[in-house]
Amino acid sequence: MGFKIEKGVPMTAPSRDRSGKWKDLLNQMSVGDSVVVDEQSQATSIRNTGKRMGLLVRCQQQEDGSFRAWRVE
């Protein structure tokens, strides 16, 4: 399969990065606040986003199977 090279096509504006909703959430949280999410992948995303922002976030699975993420610092 060949590729068609196109010239003069303007670039679209960059989209918001994928972790934007977690950045917004973490910016609203104070140290000691926590949030419950349904999936481990969501808790991991919150923790990783916090790490990129220079924050410490701890996550733990709850007895009901949900996950809680705490902003530690």
LINZITA-V624432 format. One record per helix or strand of 3 or more residues. SS is the DSSP state (a for helix, b for strand). FROM is the first residue (numbers start at 0). TO is the last residue. If there is no record, write none. Layout:
((SS:FROM:TO) (SS:FROM:TO))
//
This chain:
((a:19:27) (b:33:36) (a:39:51) (b:56:60) (b:66:70))
//
